[in-house]
C-alpha cells in the first residue's frame, strides 16, 4: 500500500445466512457496491466484521473472495490473541493479494513501552515486509495511545503505512500527529478515521486523509471527503448534518452492527441482517425507529429512499 493512501476504505461487515453460514453472494454484492460508489479501498475482518467468530479457514476464504472480486486495495484485520494466529492469517492474506494488514493492541497493554514493544513483536511475527495499519480504538480496546507513542511505533517500524484513528475525542490527536510531520519528527503516514464517521466533518479539516468505518451509507463519507478536499466546507457539513441522526443512532453500543446490517439489508445489498451467534438483533421498536430515520434522511438525500 502506498504511503499516500487516502479517501474512504469502508469497513465491511461479514454477511451471514440466518443459520450462521457465511453468505458469499451478499459479500460479492457488498464489494461490488463499494466499487460502484467509488470507494478507494476496503477493510475486512475488523471488529465490525465479527472476525473473532470465524475460524481460520473461513477468514481466508473471505479474504480470497474479496481480493478476487475487488478492483481496489483490501486491508485485512489480523488481530489475534497470539502471534501464531496473527502470522498465519497475515501470510494467507498477503499471498491472496491483500494490500496491508491491520493490527489492534490487546486490552492487556497499559504502559507506553508495552504498546511500542507489542507492535515491534507483531512486526517480527508477520514479517517486516508486510505493510500494516495501527488500529487506535481506546473506547473498545481500552488501550490509550498518545501521539508520542504512535510516533515511536511509526519511527521503529518502516512497514507501518497507516493509522486507523478512532480515539474519541480525537481531533487534537490528529493535529498533534500532523504537527510532528511538519516539524520533521515523524514521517508521514496516512490517517483514516473511524467511529462510524461521527466526527469526519472536522477530522478532515484537522488533516485526516479520509475515513475507514462502517456507516451504512459510505457514499456520504466519500462525498464529505471529496467536498472537504475541494474546499467546499459548508457543502460538506450540510451533507454530513443530514446523515447525522442515522449515523448517531448507529453508534449505540451493543446494537450498532445490528442497525448497520439492517440498513444494508433494506438497501438490497445484504440478503439478511443476521449476525453469527452470539449477536444482538433489533427489536420491532428499534426497526421502526431506523425506518423513521431513513425516511427523514431520504427527504434530503435521495440515496436513502428504499
Phi, psi and omega in degrees: 000137180288146181297334183270019179308133180208170179108215183238124175246090181302142171276120185273129168288155176270118180284139177232149166287161179303335179273003175099353177287150176293132181263093185287331177295317177294325177298319177300314180298322180296312179296319178298321179296314179301317179294321183292332181267359176090027175297148182272348180180190180204147176242130182238162177061035172269192179300318178296333182277009178054036185304320181297345181271358182260148170272171186300319181294318179298316181300315180292324176298320179294317178301310182298320181295315182292315182296319181289335184272328191272149173253023180221168183294142176245126172259137184244124173288125182238014181302138183204158179298330181231160184286336180296314179293322178298314181298315182298315181290320179298315179298314179296320181294315181291324176295329179284344178112015176296155181274329184192170175239159179241134184234124175259146178285145177289150184299345183286346184284136183233322185259162178302315181297323178297319181294313180298317179296320180300314181293325176297318179290324178296318178295321176299323182289316185271341182108134184290351179267000182266116178297137181224157180247132173279127173259113183252095187225069187296332182297325180263320186271339179077012181251120183262118177253116176285162175305323180294324177293316178299320177300319179295317180297316179297318182292322184281341188229095180301340181280357175284120185244349187201151170246124167269108190265114178226029174287156184206110001285147186223007182297319181292331177295318177299315180299320180296317181294318177293330175295321176300320180295318181294324181272002175084008182270355176212136175289160183283135168231154177292145174237113173247141189252155183243232182056035178070005184086011190298337180237018188300325184302315180271335177299322177297322181289337179275351177120006175295153179267353181156203186232147170225091186203175191247026178304142187289351174238074181297343175303320179298316180300316180299316181293320180296318177298317180294312182297321177297318179295331179275000181078015182266072189299311183296319179297319179297315181290324179297315179295315179301315183297327179296327181270349189302320179300317179290319180299318178297318181298323178296337186277004180295126176300138176095321182239005182303316180294323178298320178295314182297314180295323178297315180295318178296327174292316178296333178280355179083014181269315175260141177284335182214153175264019185294144169249151174286139182294144356282140180202163181262161176224154179283138171285168177300324179295316180295322176297319179297319178296320179295318178297321178298316180294322178296318180295320178294318180297322183298336178291336182250335179223107185298342180293344178271359177285114186257000000 
